[in-house]
Amino acid sequence: MKTIGANILACWLVLGMVLPALAAETVVTGTGDPVRDVASVQAALDKGGTVRLRGRFDFGAEGRARITKDVRILGQENGSGDPVTIISGGTWTLYSPLPMDTTPPAKDGPLIAVRDLHFDGARGTPLHFAYAGGLEVGGCLVTNVEPQRAGIPWEGGESRPLQAGIVVGNRLVHAKGMLERAVTGTVLIEGNRLEMINDDPEETAGYGIIADWTWGADLTIRDNEIHRTSRNGIEVLDNQLDGKGKGAILIRDNRIVTDNEGIAYPNKFGPNGIVAGWYFDTTGGADFSRNNRIGITGNRIEGRGENSTGLLLYANDMVVTCNDIVMAGGQSARGVVQTGSRGFFANNRVRGRANYALFCYPFEALTATANTFAWTDLGLFTGFKGQVLLGGRVNLVVGAIQALTDHGQGNRVVDCAPCSLPEADPESDGWQSGN
């Protein structure tokens, strides 16, 4: 089986070979005039190939450049990794639209790469990819996103203002569910900095990265910095394997700080760090033929809200390791919530104060069964109700737990310390056979 890393390399080697043959490189310099800037960028994107953006662009309040061809959109950076090419304004500033918003596309979408751009003051989101056969977004800075009322019905049929740094998938244009082939292939989101503070966090659905309803995608989200989201720092929900069983998700080495307050939609739990699995249709998280396997490792999350959760998980068969979660003292906050089954959790750390550090409990079609929680570091954690709550059945906690609440059946704790083995050289005189 190919690794996600191998798939990413293969995809972008192909992209690098194909795009130069499609069109000559185009260089566009910003003028500060919205009419001219939008038109010149759009003309370059329509040619495909490599588009290099230089200087400062102004897209006004409504400007939008549509991506319909295989393209690499490259800004400039200052040598320290900070982008110096700036695009101000716009609504869905760079947008890859579906051929039709209501039906699955007949073929895979364009191959798209966006790197080293600073987006400032966009409405809704500056980076919206509803249609892509492969995607890379890296080295970008997003600031001052203006919330935009989204066509996503929540409680009582109402909608709420939404802001996001990056949106992948068809959720904002077809809210009824996933469209096959809308976003597929290799998706890499890496090394971006998303500053998502807004003026009204209790009424704004603020996200860093949304990647919902992809199909057969090998999705990697890594090394991003996400600050002050009022809903979810990273949301990866209801992403489905394709008909050949292809698809995988890796979320690693991201740094997330939530806002102090958050919106209570679609539920009261938030603002959150990482939300992953299947929420819109929880049966998918328990269906081996649909559930896209998820690994979450090496992330640092600071949950500042009264109802914040560091990791909020809705699927079976997750692997969750080496995450560092800091909770700021919310009475209803929780470090890790696991609703799925057969998850493997190891060497995570939860610090600070919250309701519980680990909360394993069923939700809808997800039964919270047969999970393993090994060597969770709770030495710097204070729980208002306890350290660990176990619902579901036959879950296993490995390591010392001082305050356990068990509301399930057949759950157990094995107080076994982590170990390290001495060096063993079979050729040395000290080697002892087992005979």
Secondary structure, DSSP 8 states (H G I E B T S, - for coil): ---HHHHHHHHHHHHHHHHHHHS--EEEE--S-HHHHHHHHHHHHHH-EEEEEESEEE-TTT--EE--S-EEEE--B-SSS-B--EEE--BSSEEE--S-TTS--SS---EEEEES-EEES-BS-SEEESSBSEEEEES-EEE--B-EE-S---GGG---EEEEEEEESSTTT-TTS--TTSB-EEEEEES-EEE---S-TTT-EEEEEEE-S-BSEEEEEES-EEEEESSEEEEEE--B--TT---EEEEES-EEEE-SS----SSS-BSEEEEEE-SSSGGGGG-TTTB--EEEES-EEEE-STB-EEEEEE-SS-EEES-EEEEE--TT-EEEEE-SSS-EEES-EEEEEESEEEEE--BTTB--BS-EEE--B-TTEEESS-SEEE-SBS-EEES--SSEEE-SBS-EEE-----------TTSTT-----
